[in-house]
Amino acid sequence: MVISTLNIKLLEDRLGFISHAVERMKRLAALREEVFLSGENPAAAESYLRRTLEAMFDIGRHITARMAGKGIVEYKDIARALCDHGIVRKDSADTLVLMAGYRNRLVHFYHEITERELYRILSSNLSDIEDFSKQIANFLSSLPNEAKLQA
């Protein structure tokens, strides 16, 4: 049950960013690995991936804060709360927990991230991000108008 209104513009802006970033990451993933590993491609991939994960958890934080009446700080807890409130499926929440851990690696253990690892993630896991976006969009479309702040 929604306790207070959701800022739909904020959520749609974040979803739009995610969609744009996924398209960019798909282009990078379509490159041959040798081409991807050359130049600035890995740095671009890392930036898009990190910012996408941030946007996903910003969305989750906003929704859970409005539904639970309190902010959740830990990304893994945001993932679990989205599942507990029926916003994302259990399998998606489990994947989000893994994404939260990877986001922490990108931010705090960046020196351990390899370019090949980034290429594998872009080549294999972008559908998880798209699935999250679809579930959020479905949730937003199911809300009554009074739960939506259009500001």
Phi and psi in degrees as GROMACS dihedral restraints (atoms count N, CA, C in turn):
[ dihedral_restraints ]
;  ai    aj    ak    al  type     phi  dphi    fc
    3     4     5     6     1   -78.7    20    10
    4     5     6     7     1   124.5    20    10
    6     7     8     9     1   -83.9    20    10
    7     8     9    10     1   -42.6    20    10
    9    10    11    12     1  -136.2    20    10
   10    11    12    13     1   174.2    20    10
   12    13    14    15     1   -72.0    20    10
   13    14    15    16     1   149.8    20    10
   15    16    17    18     1   -96.6    20    10
   16    17    18    19     1   142.4    20    10
   18    19    20    21     1   -83.2    20    10
   19    20    21    22     1    93.1    20    10
   21    22    23    24     1   -62.9    20    10
   22    23    24    25     1   -39.2    20    10
   24    25    26    27     1   -60.6    20    10
   25    26    27    28     1   -45.6    20    10
   27    28    29    30     1   -58.4    20    10
   28    29    30    31     1   -46.7    20    10
   30    31    32    33     1   -65.7    20    10
   31    32    33    34     1   -42.3    20    10
   33    34    35    36     1   -66.6    20    10
   34    35    36    37     1   -36.4    20    10
   36    37    38    39     1   -62.5    20    10
   37    38    39    40     1   -43.4    20    10
   39    40    41    42     1   -66.5    20    10
   40    41    42    43     1   -41.3    20    10
   42    43    44    45     1   -62.5    20    10
   43    44    45    46     1   -38.8    20    10
   45    46    47    48     1   -63.7    20    10
   46    47    48    49     1   -42.6    20    10
   48    49    50    51     1   -60.5    20    10
   49    50    51    52     1   -45.6    20    10
   51    52    53    54     1   -59.3    20    10
   52    53    54    55     1   -45.4    20    10
   54    55    56    57     1   -60.3    20    10
   55    56    57    58     1   -45.6    20    10
   57    58    59    60     1   -61.7    20    10
   58    59    60    61     1   -46.0    20    10
   60    61    62    63     1   -65.5    20    10
   61    62    63    64     1   -39.4    20    10
   63    64    65    66     1   -62.4    20    10
   64    65    66    67     1   -41.6    20    10
   66    67    68    69     1   -60.8    20    10
   67    68    69    70     1   -42.5    20    10
   69    70    71    72     1   -63.9    20    10
   70    71    72    73     1   -42.7    20    10
   72    73    74    75     1   -67.6    20    10
   73    74    75    76     1   -33.2    20    10
   75    76    77    78     1   -63.1    20    10
   76    77    78    79     1   -39.6    20    10
   78    79    80    81     1   -63.1    20    10
   79    80    81    82     1   -40.4    20    10
   81    82    83    84     1   -67.4    20    10
   82    83    84    85     1   -39.1    20    10
   84    85    86    87     1   -67.5    20    10
   85    86    87    88     1   -25.4    20    10
   87    88    89    90     1   -76.2    20    10
   88    89    90    91     1   -13.3    20    10
   90    91    92    93     1   -71.4    20    10
   91    92    93    94     1   151.2    20    10
   93    94    95    96     1   -62.6    20    10
   94    95    96    97     1   147.1    20    10
   96    97    98    99     1   -54.1    20    10
   97    98    99   100     1   -41.6    20    10
   99   100   101   102     1   -62.3    20    10
  100   101   102   103     1   -37.5    20    10
  102   103   104   105     1   -70.5    20    10
  103   104   105   106     1   -43.8    20    10
  105   106   107   108     1   -56.4    20    10
  106   107   108   109     1   -43.4    20    10
  108   109   110   111     1   -71.8    20    10
  109   110   111   112     1   -10.6    20    10
  111   112   113   114     1   -90.6    20    10
  112   113   114   115     1   155.2    20    10
  114   115   116   117     1    63.5    20    10
  115   116   117   118     1  -144.2    20    10
  117   118   119   120     1   -96.0    20    10
  118   119   120   121     1     8.1    20    10
  120   121   122   123     1   -56.8    20    10
  121   122   123   124     1   -47.0    20    10
  123   124   125   126     1   -62.0    20    10
  124   125   126   127     1   -38.5    20    10
  126   127   128   129     1   -64.8    20    10
  127   128   129   130     1   -40.7    20    10
  129   130   131   132     1   -64.4    20    10
  130   131   132   133     1   -43.3    20    10
  132   133   134   135     1   -61.5    20    10
  133   134   135   136     1   -45.1    20    10
  135   136   137   138     1   -61.9    20    10
  136   137   138   139     1   -42.8    20    10
  138   139   140   141     1   -63.9    20    10
  139   140   141   142     1   -48.1    20    10
  141   142   143   144     1   -61.1    20    10
  142   143   144   145     1   -42.8    20    10
  144   145   146   147     1   -66.0    20    10
  145   146   147   148     1   -46.9    20    10
  147   148   149   150     1   -62.1    20    10
  148   149   150   151     1   -46.0    20    10
  150   151   152   153     1   -67.9    20    10
  151   152   153   154     1   -33.2    20    10
  153   154   155   156     1   -64.8    20    10
  154   155   156   157     1   -45.2    20    10
  156   157   158   159     1   -61.9    20    10
  157   158   159   160     1   -41.1    20    10
  159   160   161   162     1   -60.0    20    10
  160   161   162   163     1   -44.6    20    10
  162   163   164   165     1   -63.4    20    10
  163   164   165   166     1   -40.8    20    10
  165   166   167   168     1   -61.0    20    10
  166   167   168   169     1   -44.9    20    10
  168   169   170   171     1   -76.8    20    10
  169   170   171   172     1   -25.6    20    10
  171   172   173   174     1   -62.5    20    10
  172   173   174   175     1   -43.8    20    10
  174   175   176   177     1   -59.8    20    10
  175   176   177   178     1   -50.1    20    10
  177   178   179   180     1   -61.6    20    10
  178   179   180   181     1   -40.5    20    10
  180   181   182   183     1   -63.4    20    10
  181   182   183   184     1   -43.8    20    10
  183   184   185   186     1   -63.2    20    10
  184   185   186   187     1   -47.8    20    10
  186   187   188   189     1   -64.2    20    10
  187   188   189   190     1   -47.5    20    10
  189   190   191   192     1   -68.0    20    10
  190   191   192   193     1   -33.0    20    10
  192   193   194   195     1   -63.8    20    10
  193   194   195   196     1   -38.9    20    10
  195   196   197   198     1   -74.6    20    10
  196   197   198   199     1   -30.6    20    10
  198   199   200   201     1   -85.9    20    10
  199   200   201   202     1   -37.2    20    10
  201   202   203   204     1   -93.0    20    10
  202   203   204   205     1   -13.7    20    10
  204   205   206   207     1    77.7    20    10
  205   206   207   208     1     9.3    20    10
  207   208   209   210     1  -150.4    20    10
  208   209   210   211     1   151.4    20    10
  210   211   212   213     1   -79.6    20    10
  211   212   213   214     1   143.7    20    10
  213   214   215   216     1  -111.9    20    10
  214   215   216   217     1   128.7    20    10
  216   217   218   219     1   -93.9    20    10
  217   218   219   220     1   -44.3    20    10
  219   220   221   222     1   -73.7    20    10
  220   221   222   223     1   128.3    20    10
  222   223   224   225     1   -60.6    20    10
  223   224   225   226     1   -39.7    20    10
  225   226   227   228     1   -64.0    20    10
  226   227   228   229     1   -35.5    20    10
  228   229   230   231     1   -69.1    20    10
  229   230   231   232     1   -34.0    20    10
  231   232   233   234     1   -61.6    20    10
  232   233   234   235     1   -45.5    20    10
  234   235   236   237     1   -59.1    20    10
  235   236   237   238     1   -45.4    20    10
  237   238   239   240     1   -66.2    20    10
  238   239   240   241     1   -40.0    20    10
  240   241   242   243     1   -65.4    20    10
  241   242   243   244     1   -37.4    20    10
  243   244   245   246     1   -60.6    20    10
  244   245   246   247     1   -37.1    20    10
  246   247   248   249     1   -71.6    20    10
  247   248   249   250     1   -45.7    20    10
  249   250   251   252     1   -57.8    20    10
  250   251   252   253     1   -32.4    20    10
  252   253   254   255     1   -90.9    20    10
  253   254   255   256     1     4.9    20    10
  255   256   257   258     1    74.6    20    10
  256   257   258   259     1    20.7    20    10
  258   259   260   261     1   -86.7    20    10
  259   260   261   262     1   -36.7    20    10
  261   262   263   264     1  -127.0    20    10
  262   263   264   265     1   154.8    20    10
  264   265   266   267     1   -68.9    20    10
  265   266   267   268     1   161.8    20    10
  267   268   269   270     1   -60.0    20    10
  268   269   270   271     1   -43.4    20    10
  270   271   272   273     1   -63.6    20    10
  271   272   273   274     1   -36.0    20    10
  273   274   275   276     1   -69.3    20    10
  274   275   276   277     1   -39.0    20    10
  276   277   278   279     1   -62.7    20    10
  277   278   279   280     1   -41.0    20    10
  279   280   281   282     1   -61.1    20    10
  280   281   282   283     1   -41.5    20    10
  282   283   284   285     1   -66.8    20    10
  283   284   285   286     1   -39.5    20    10
  285   286   287   288     1   -62.4    20    10
  286   287   288   289     1   -36.6    20    10
  288   289   290   291     1   -61.5    20    10
  289   290   291   292     1   -43.1    20    10
  291   292   293   294     1   -64.2    20    10
  292   293   294   295     1   -39.9    20    10
  294   295   296   297     1   -63.0    20    10
  295   296   297   298     1   -38.1    20    10
  297   298   299   300     1   -61.4    20    10
  298   299   300   301     1   -42.4    20    10
  300   301   302   303     1   -63.9    20    10
  301   302   303   304     1   -39.6    20    10
  303   304   305   306     1   -68.6    20    10
  304   305   306   307     1   -38.3    20    10
  306   307   308   309     1   -57.5    20    10
  307   308   309   310     1   -42.0    20    10
  309   310   311   312     1   -63.7    20    10
  310   311   312   313     1   -37.6    20    10
  312   313   314   315     1   -63.7    20    10
  313   314   315   316     1   -43.4    20    10
  315   316   317   318     1   -60.3    20    10
  316   317   318   319     1   -37.8    20    10
  318   319   320   321     1   -85.5    20    10
  319   320   321   322     1   -43.6    20    10
  321   322   323   324     1  -103.3    20    10
  322   323   324   325     1   -24.4    20    10
  324   325   326   327     1  -123.8    20    10
  325   326   327   328     1    37.3    20    10
  327   328   329   330     1   -53.1    20    10
  328   329   330   331     1   -31.4    20    10
  330   331   332   333     1   -69.2    20    10
  331   332   333   334     1   -14.0    20    10
  333   334   335   336     1   -94.3    20    10
  334   335   336   337     1   -12.4    20    10
  336   337   338   339     1   -75.8    20    10
  337   338   339   340     1   128.2    20    10
  339   340   341   342     1  -100.8    20    10
  340   341   342   343     1   156.6    20    10
  342   343   344   345     1   -65.7    20    10
  343   344   345   346     1   -37.5    20    10
  345   346   347   348     1   -65.8    20    10
  346   347   348   349     1   -37.7    20    10
  348   349   350   351     1   -60.7    20    10
  349   350   351   352     1   -44.6    20    10
  351   352   353   354     1   -60.8    20    10
  352   353   354   355     1   -42.6    20    10
  354   355   356   357     1   -61.7    20    10
  355   356   357   358     1   -43.3    20    10
  357   358   359   360     1   -62.3    20    10
  358   359   360   361     1   -41.0    20    10
  360   361   362   363     1   -64.2    20    10
  361   362   363   364     1   -46.8    20    10
  363   364   365   366     1   -63.8    20    10
  364   365   366   367     1   -34.4    20    10
  366   367   368   369     1   -76.5    20    10
  367   368   369   370     1   -21.9    20    10
  369   370   371   372     1  -122.3    20    10
  370   371   372   373     1   -18.4    20    10
  372   373   374   375     1  -123.6    20    10
  373   374   375   376     1     5.6    20    10
  375   376   377   378     1   -66.6    20    10
  376   377   378   379     1   -25.0    20    10
  378   379   380   381     1   -64.5    20    10
  379   380   381   382     1   -27.9    20    10
  381   382   383   384     1   -63.8    20    10
  382   383   384   385     1   -39.2    20    10
  384   385   386   387     1   -68.5    20    10
  385   386   387   388     1   -43.3    20    10
  387   388   389   390     1   -63.3    20    10
  388   389   390   391     1   -38.3    20    10
  390   391   392   393     1   -64.0    20    10
  391   392   393   394     1   -43.1    20    10
  393   394   395   396     1   -57.5    20    10
  394   395   396   397     1   -47.8    20    10
  396   397   398   399     1   -59.9    20    10
  397   398   399   400     1   -41.4    20    10
  399   400   401   402     1   -64.1    20    10
  400   401   402   403     1   -41.9    20    10
  402   403   404   405     1   -65.4    20    10
  403   404   405   406     1   -38.8    20    10
  405   406   407   408     1   -66.8    20    10
  406   407   408   409     1   -44.6    20    10
  408   409   410   411     1   -60.7    20    10
  409   410   411   412     1   -41.3    20    10
  411   412   413   414     1   -63.0    20    10
  412   413   414   415     1   -42.2    20    10
  414   415   416   417     1   -60.9    20    10
  415   416   417   418     1   -47.1    20    10
  417   418   419   420     1   -63.4    20    10
  418   419   420   421     1   -39.1    20    10
  420   421   422   423     1   -70.2    20    10
  421   422   423   424     1   -20.7    20    10
  423   424   425   426     1   -85.8    20    10
  424   425   426   427     1    -9.0    20    10
  426   427   428   429     1   -75.5    20    10
  427   428   429   430     1   145.1    20    10
  429   430   431   432     1   -70.6    20    10
  430   431   432   433     1   152.7    20    10
  432   433   434   435     1   -56.0    20    10
  433   434   435   436     1   -34.8    20    10
  435   436   437   438     1   -67.8    20    10
  436   437   438   439     1   -13.8    20    10
  438   439   440   441     1   -90.3    20    10
  439   440   441   442     1    -1.0    20    10
  441   442   443   444     1  -112.2    20    10
  442   443   444   445     1   122.3    20    10
  444   445   446   447     1   -94.1    20    10
  445   446   447   448     1   116.0    20    10
  447   448   449   450     1   -87.7    20    10
  448   449   450   451     1     6.3    20    10
